[in-house]
């Protein structure tokens, strides 16, 4: 609403800068009692726009401005909508129980609307697409490729030596070797040479 008379009304501000063509009404400060009244009427089943038509209450634009500025007010309105959705569900149940062959068609239309309205008020509880928990983040796994070789002494004792590629340095890193272990009971130097392909009569590489 804009005031278009001459002069500056008390509490009103010019709209549109220097070339503004009117005056804007002052913003209504937040009032806890007023907002509690709105919440009570929401819980009773009234819609926000219908409530704000009451001359004793601020208009819908003011209420939504309050909600935009404070998250706790938005949470309170959301809770009131969930309570309102429960009331709509109870109303739908009463409508369904009162169905007769004569009014079945009209009741069906009303039930469809009530289901739609309840889903809009509380989508998580009454919506056709229920909210799902977000997927758990994938755990990153690092794969390290290791190389092993068997080191054998002249007396047959052997141990395992390992190495791996380091992505940090880009080089092959030698790992501490394992402990020396006794050779098998039937171990001989000739047998070791034959097994490794280095003895007499072994196939050339």
N, C-alpha and C positions, 0 to 999 in steps of 0.2 A: 504494500500500500504506500502511496506517495502523496505527500502534502504539496499542493501547487499554489498556495497563497503567497503573499509577499511577507518578507521578514523571516526570521529564524525561530521556529517553535522551540520551546525549551526541551532539551534532551534529544532533539532530532538533528541529523547530520545531512549535509548537502550530498547529493548523489550525482556522480559523473564528473567530479572535479570542478574547475572554474566554469565550465560551460554546461554544468549539470542543469537539467530541466526540472528538478524537483527536490524533495527532501525525503530521506528514508527514516522510518520509525526506529526508535532506539532499541537495542538488543535487550531482551529480557534476561536478567541474571539468573543463574541456576538457583533453584530452591529445592531442598531435600524433601520437604513435605509435599510439594507439588509433584515431584517425580515419584514419590511413594504412592500417591494417589493414582498416577498413570499406571504404575506397575500393578496395583490392586485391581484396576479395571481391566487390564490386559489378562490377568489371571482369571477373571470372571468370564472371559470370552469375548470382550469387545476388541475391535480392531484399533490400531493406532490412529488412523485417520479419523475414524468415527469419534474416538475419545477427544482428539484435538479440535473437534468442532464445538466442543463445550465452551461457551464464552468465558467461563471461569478459569479455563486452562490455557496455556500458551499454544500457539499454532504448531502444526507438525514440523514446519521448518525450524522453529526454535528448539524443539525436542531433539530433532536429528542433529542439530548443531551441538547440543550438549553431548550427545552420544559420540559425535565425531571427535570431540575434544578429550573424552575420558573413556578409557577401555573398561573400567569397572561398571560404567553405566551400560555399555554394550553387553557386557556379560549378564547384567541383571535383566535386561530386556530379553536376551536369549533364553534365560531360565524361565522368565514369564511366558515366553512363547512355547516352551516345552510343556509347561503346566497347562497352557491353553490347548495344546494339541491333545493332551490327555482328556481334557473336557470334551473336545470334539470327538475323540474316540468313544467316550461314554455316550455322547449324544447319538452317534452313529449306531451304537449297540441298541439304544432305546428305540431308534427308528426301525431297525431291523426286526426287533421283537414285536413291534406294532404293525407289521406288514400283513395285509389281507389281500385276497385276490382282486379286490376292487382298487386298491391303491398301490399295487405292486410296481407298476410302471413308474409312478411318481416317486415312490420310495427309492427305487433303483437310481433314478437321476440324482436324488438328494444324496444318497450314499456315495455315488461317484464323486460328487463335489466335495463331500466331507473328507473322503480319503485323500483327494488332491490337496485340500486345504491343510489337513494334518501333516502331510508330507512336506509342504512348504514351511510350516511352522517348526517342525522337528524332523529334518531330513534323515538324521542319523538313526532315529528310532522308527519312523513311519515311512521313510522314503523307499522306493523300489530298489534303488541302488544304495546299499548300505556302505558306510565309510569303512575302509579297510586300513589296517595298520600299515604304515610305510614299510617297505622291504628293508631288511637288515643290510647294512653296507657289506659289500664283499670284503673278505679278509685278503689282504695282499700277501702273496707267498713268493718268496725268493728261492729259486732253484740253483743250487751250486753243483756243477759237474766236477767230479773228482776222478783222478787217474791213479791206479795202483800198479805197482810192479814188485816182483819178488827178487830180493837181493840175497845171493848165496855166497858164503865164504868158501875158501879152499877146503876147510875141514867139514863142510856140509851144513854148518849152522846157517839158518836163514831168517830173514825178517822182511816185513812188508814196509815199503816206502810209498807215501802218497803225496799228491800235489793237486792243486786246483787253480782255476783261473780267477783272478781278483778283478771284479768290474770297477773297483775304485782306482787301481793303478794300471790296469790293462796288462798285467804281467802274470806269469805262472809262479805260484808260490809253493815252495817245498814245505811239506808238513813234517813235524818231528817223526822220525821212524819208529816203528814198533819194536818191542823187545826181541832179542835173538832167541830162537827156538831150536831145540835139538833136531837133527835130521832123523828121518825114519830109520828103523833098525836095519833094513836091507839097503841102506843108501851106500853107493860107491861112486867115486869120481867118474868112472867110466859110464855108469848108468846116468848120472847127471848130465854128462856131456852128450850122450845119445838122446836124452829127453829134450835137451835144449837145441839139438841140431848142430852142435859144434864138434862132435866126436868123429873118429874115423868112420867112413862108410856112410855118413849122413848125406842126404841129398843137397846139392848146392843151392844157395839161395837165389 
